[in-house]
């Protein structure tokens, strides 16, 4: 297994960054209850952009936001993405030299608090260049991919927000996942409009508890409605509160985290791995779907090529990634996953496109492509 010796952030050229510990048209919240009516659109601040002091090698917006980690960010301009971090409505964009700048449109707190929250959400306590340098030294294919796909980061999302999004993703396509997530998001405080998109603070657990299974079914959630309401109820019963319970999972080992998450309705091992990797600091979590299965059998465990993916083999895949890449295996898998997306394959040299993409995988979200969905209880 690789032994990672990452360079401290202070040795990087940029400054050190502190770690902060449907139906096709779903009904609007106004049709649910008077308590869910959206406030009038807020008057947003005039755009004022400031540097984040991040190079494109540390954060590539197109390789991070539209790649299945989150469904709450929107492209609002050329190389510009907008989303919500806590109560902060922010846009990120690449400058001509590739560096990243940000614009704070709306915030309930100070600009410095908003920037700290944003950097925490972007997982900037971890040097992507440092991790990839180690991976590339022992994996020539990874090294070549990294030159074309630099800056594909793993986000550090709010655990409740991440959990609800991936409950919506089960056996679903990106268009419907996005509509469902938009519906849930619209139950929170309205923060403003950017680029024609409406943005909301993610609703609290108490606010989510006000929505019935029937209301979610009417909004097009189907069988997922019972998983959402069941999970919200289960979280509310946790000592100290469900949101605190989710945050406490960041202190546990991966196996304990997966065991805890899979006690929630609708959360199988694969969805649990997504939540663990994208919100709970479990950097060695491997969400296994058909893309990851193909990557593993092509490069890590070729002796299993042609086998049918089962829960047991999902474990073999995860073990293979961790054996190869160590405690940051989830970050390595993220890059290899991004390289398999049709939008990115088209940008890679021809020798990387040595397999035909399955038609069934097109247009689907990260958490929905596994052949073992039923057995994974997702």
C-alpha positions in Angstrom: 0.0 0.0 0.0 1.2 3.5 -0.8 2.6 5.5 2.1 1.5 9.1 1.6 3.9 11.8 2.7 2.1 14.9 1.7 3.8 18.2 1.5 2.4 20.7 4.1 0.2 23.4 2.6 2.7 26.0 3.8 5.2 24.8 1.1 2.8 25.5 -1.7 3.2 28.7 -3.7 -0.3 29.8 -2.6 -1.1 30.8 0.9 -1.9 28.2 3.6 -5.6 27.6 4.0 -7.0 27.0 7.4 -9.2 23.9 8.1 -12.6 24.6 9.6 -13.1 22.1 12.0 -41.1 14.1 -10.3 -43.4 14.6 -12.2 -41.5 16.5 -14.8 -42.6 19.7 -13.1 -42.9 19.2 -9.4 -45.2 21.4 -7.4 -43.7 24.4 -5.7 -43.6 24.6 -1.9 -46.5 27.0 -2.0 -48.7 24.1 -2.9 -47.7 22.1 0.1 -48.4 24.5 3.1 -48.4 28.1 4.0 -45.2 27.6 6.1 -43.3 26.6 2.9 -44.0 29.8 1.0 -40.9 31.3 -0.5 -40.0 34.8 0.6 -39.7 37.5 -2.0 -36.5 37.5 -4.0 -33.7 39.2 -2.0 -31.8 42.1 -3.4 -28.4 40.6 -4.0 -25.2 42.5 -3.7 -23.5 43.8 -6.8 -21.1 41.2 -8.0 -17.7 41.7 -6.3 -15.1 39.1 -7.1 -12.2 38.2 -4.9 -9.3 35.7 -5.3 -9.4 32.4 -3.4 -5.7 32.0 -4.0 -6.3 28.5 -5.5 -4.7 27.3 -8.8 -6.6 25.2 -11.3 -4.4 22.2 -10.3 -6.0 22.4 -6.8 -9.6 23.1 -8.0 -11.1 22.6 -11.4 -14.7 23.7 -11.3 -15.9 21.7 -14.3 -14.2 18.5 -13.0 -15.6 18.9 -9.5 -19.2 20.2 -9.5 -21.0 18.5 -12.4 -19.5 15.1 -11.8 -22.1 13.5 -9.4 -20.9 14.7 -5.9 -23.6 17.3 -5.5 -26.8 18.2 -7.4 -27.2 21.7 -5.9 -24.6 23.7 -7.9 -25.4 25.3 -11.3 -23.3 26.5 -14.1 -24.2 30.2 -14.3 -21.6 31.4 -16.8 -18.5 30.3 -18.7 -16.4 28.5 -16.2 -18.6 29.8 -13.5 -20.6 27.7 -10.9 -23.0 29.0 -8.3 -24.3 27.2 -5.2 -25.0 27.5 -1.5 -22.7 26.7 1.4 -24.6 26.9 4.7 -26.4 30.2 4.5 -24.0 31.7 2.0 -24.9 32.1 -1.7 -21.6 32.1 -3.7 -20.3 31.9 -7.2 -16.9 30.5 -8.2 -15.2 31.1 -11.5 -11.8 30.5 -13.2 -9.7 33.5 -14.2 -7.8 33.5 -17.5 -4.8 32.0 -15.8 -6.9 29.2 -14.3 -6.9 30.5 -10.7 -10.2 30.5 -8.9 -12.1 33.6 -7.7 -15.3 33.8 -5.8 -18.3 36.2 -5.4 -20.4 36.3 -2.2 -23.9 37.2 -3.3 -25.7 36.7 0.0 -24.7 35.8 3.5 -26.1 36.0 7.0 -22.7 36.4 8.5 -19.4 38.2 7.7 -17.5 37.8 4.5 -14.6 36.2 6.4 -16.9 33.6 7.9 -18.3 32.9 4.4 -14.8 32.4 2.9 -13.9 30.0 5.7 -17.0 28.0 5.2 -16.4 27.9 1.5 -12.8 26.7 1.9 -14.0 24.0 4.3 -16.7 22.9 1.8 -14.0 22.7 -0.9 -11.9 20.5 1.4 -9.0 22.8 1.1 -7.2 21.4 4.1 -6.0 18.7 1.8 -3.4 19.3 -0.9 -4.6 17.7 -4.1 -1.3 18.2 -5.8 0.5 16.5 -2.9 -1.8 13.4 -3.1 -1.6 13.1 -6.9 2.2 13.4 -6.8 2.3 10.3 -4.7 -0.2 8.4 -6.8 1.5 9.4 -10.1 4.9 8.2 -8.9 3.6 4.6 -8.8 0.9 4.6 -11.4 1.8 5.7 -14.9 -1.8 5.7 -16.1 -2.9 7.9 -13.2 0.0 10.2 -13.9 -1.1 10.7 -17.5 -4.7 11.2 -16.6 -3.8 13.7 -14.0 -2.1 15.9 -16.6 -5.4 16.2 -18.5 -7.8 16.2 -15.5 -6.0 18.3 -12.9 -8.1 19.8 -10.1 -10.8 17.1 -9.7 -11.4 17.5 -6.0 -13.6 15.7 -3.4 -16.0 18.0 -1.7 -16.7 18.2 2.1 -20.4 18.8 2.1 -22.8 19.2 5.0 -23.7 15.6 5.9 -27.5 16.1 6.1 -27.5 17.8 2.7 -25.3 15.1 1.2 -27.5 12.3 2.7 -30.7 13.6 1.3 -29.3 14.2 -2.1 -28.0 10.6 -2.4 -31.4 9.2 -1.1 -32.9 11.0 -4.2 -30.2 9.5 -6.4 -31.2 5.8 -5.9 -32.0 4.1 -9.3 -32.5 7.5 -10.9 -31.2 9.7 -13.7 -29.6 13.1 -13.3 -32.6 15.1 -14.6 -35.0 13.6 -12.1 -32.4 13.7 -9.3 -31.9 17.4 -9.9 -35.6 18.1 -9.8 -36.1 16.2 -6.6 -33.1 17.9 -4.9 -34.4 21.3 -6.2 -37.8 20.5 -4.6 -36.3 19.6 -1.2 -34.0 22.6 -1.4 -36.9 25.0 -2.1 -38.3 24.2 1.4 -35.4 26.2 2.8 -34.9 29.9 3.1 -34.7 31.6 -0.3 -31.3 33.3 -0.8 -31.6 34.8 -4.3 -31.4 34.2 -8.0 -28.2 34.0 -10.1 -28.1 33.2 -13.8 -31.8 32.4 -13.9 -31.6 29.8 -11.1 -33.2 30.1 -7.7 -31.0 29.2 -4.7 -32.1 28.2 -1.2 -30.4 27.4 2.1 -30.8 23.7 2.6 -33.8 23.0 5.0 -33.2 21.9 8.5 -34.1 18.5 9.8 -37.1 20.0 11.6 -38.3 21.6 8.4 -37.9 18.3 6.5 -40.0 16.6 9.2 -42.9 18.8 8.2 -43.2 17.2 4.8 -45.3 14.0 4.6 -44.7 11.0 2.5 -47.8 11.7 0.5 -46.6 15.2 -0.3 -43.3 13.8 -1.6 -45.1 11.2 -3.6 -47.2 13.9 -5.2 -44.0 15.7 -6.0 -42.7 12.6 -8.0 -40.4 11.0 -5.5 -42.1 7.6 -5.8 -40.8 4.9 -3.4 -38.0 7.2 -2.3 -40.6 9.3 -0.4 -40.8 6.6 2.3 -37.0 6.5 2.5 -36.8 10.3 3.0 -39.5 10.5 5.6 -38.2 7.4 7.4 -34.7 8.7 7.4 -35.7 12.1 8.8 -37.7 10.4 11.5 -34.8 8.1 12.4 -32.4 11.1 12.6 -34.8 13.0 14.8 -34.7 10.1 17.3 -30.9 10.3 17.7 -29.6 11.4 21.0 -28.5 15.0 20.7 -30.2 15.4 17.3 -29.7 13.9 13.9 -27.5 16.6 12.5 -25.1 16.3 15.4 -25.1 12.5 15.1 -24.2 12.7 11.4 -21.3 15.1 12.2 -20.1 12.8 14.9 -19.5 10.1 12.2 -16.5 12.1 11.0 -14.6 10.9 14.0 -15.2 7.1 13.4 -13.5 4.6 11.2 -15.0 3.8 7.7 -16.5 0.5 8.6 -18.3 2.0 11.6 -19.6 4.9 9.5 -21.0 2.5 6.8 -22.6 0.4 9.5 -24.2 3.5 11.1 -25.5 5.0 7.8 -27.0 1.7 6.6 -29.3 1.6 9.6 -31.2 4.5 7.9 -34.1 3.7 5.6 -33.0 3.5 1.9 -29.3 3.7 2.6 -27.4 0.8 1.2 -23.6 0.3 1.2 -23.0 2.2 -2.0 -25.0 5.3 -1.0 -23.4 5.1 2.4 -19.9 5.1 0.7 -20.9 8.2 -1.3 -22.0 10.0 1.9 -18.9 8.9 3.7 -16.6 10.1 1.0 -18.3 13.4 0.1 -19.2 14.6 3.6 -17.7 12.6 6.4 -14.0 12.7 5.9 -13.8 9.0 5.0 -11.1 9.5 2.3 -10.7 5.8 1.6 -14.4 5.2 0.9 -15.1 3.7 -2.5 -18.6 4.0 -3.9 -18.8 1.1 -6.3 -21.0 1.5 -9.4 -20.6 0.0 -12.9 -18.0 2.6 -14.0 -15.9 1.8 -10.9 -16.4 -1.9 -11.4 -15.1 -1.6 -15.0 -12.1 0.5 -13.9 -11.2 -2.1 -11.2 -11.5 -5.1 -13.5 -9.6 -3.4 -16.2 -6.6 -2.2 -14.2 -6.7 -3.5 -10.6 -8.3 -7.0 -10.5 -8.5 -8.1 -14.2 -9.0 -11.7 -13.1 -12.6 -10.7 -12.2 -13.4 -9.3 -15.7 -16.7 -10.7 -16.9 -18.0 -11.6 -13.5 -21.3 -10.4 -12.3 -21.1 -7.6 -9.7 -22.3 -8.7 -6.3 -22.2 -7.1 -2.8 -19.2 -9.4 -2.0 -17.3 -8.3 -5.1 -18.1 -4.7 -4.3 -16.0 -5.3 -1.2 -13.2 -6.7 -3.4 -13.2 -3.6 -5.5 -13.0 -1.3 -2.5 -10.1 -3.4 -1.1 -8.3 -3.3 -4.4 -8.4 0.5 -4.5 -7.3 0.9 -0.9 -4.5 -1.6 -1.5 -3.3 0.4 -4.5 -3.8 4.0 -3.3 -3.9 3.9 0.5 -5.9 6.1 2.8 -6.8 8.6 0.1 -8.1 5.9 -2.3 -11.4 7.6 -2.6 -9.7 10.6 -4.1 -7.9 8.4 -6.6 -11.1 6.7 -7.5 -12.8 10.1 -8.1 -10.3 11.0 -10.8 -10.6 7.6 -12.4 -14.4 7.9 -12.3 -14.3 11.4 -13.8 -12.1 10.1 -16.7 -14.9 7.6 -17.5 -17.6 10.3 -17.9 -18.5 10.8 -21.6 -18.0 14.6 -21.4 -14.4 14.0 -20.2 -13.5 11.0 -22.4 -14.1 13.3 -25.4 -11.3 15.6 -24.1 -8.8 12.8 -23.5 -6.3 11.4 -26.0 -7.7 8.6 -28.2 -5.8 5.8 -26.4 -7.9 6.4 -23.2 -11.1 5.6 -25.0 -10.5 1.9 -25.5 -14.0 0.7 -24.4 -17.5 1.5 -25.6 -19.8 3.2 -23.1 -22.8 1.3 -22.0 -26.0 3.0 -23.2 -27.7 2.2 -19.9 -25.2 4.4 -18.1 -25.8 7.6 -20.1 -27.5 10.3 -18.2 -27.4 8.6 -14.9 -26.1 9.9 -11.6 -23.1 8.6 -9.7 -25.1 6.8 -7.1 -27.4 4.9 -9.5 -25.3 3.0 -11.9 -24.6 -0.2 -10.1 -25.8 -3.6 -11.3 -26.3 -4.6 -7.7 -28.8 -1.9 -6.7 -31.5 -4.3 -5.5 -29.2 -6.3 -3.4 -27.6 -3.1 -2.0 -31.0 -2.0 -0.7 -30.9 1.2 -2.6 
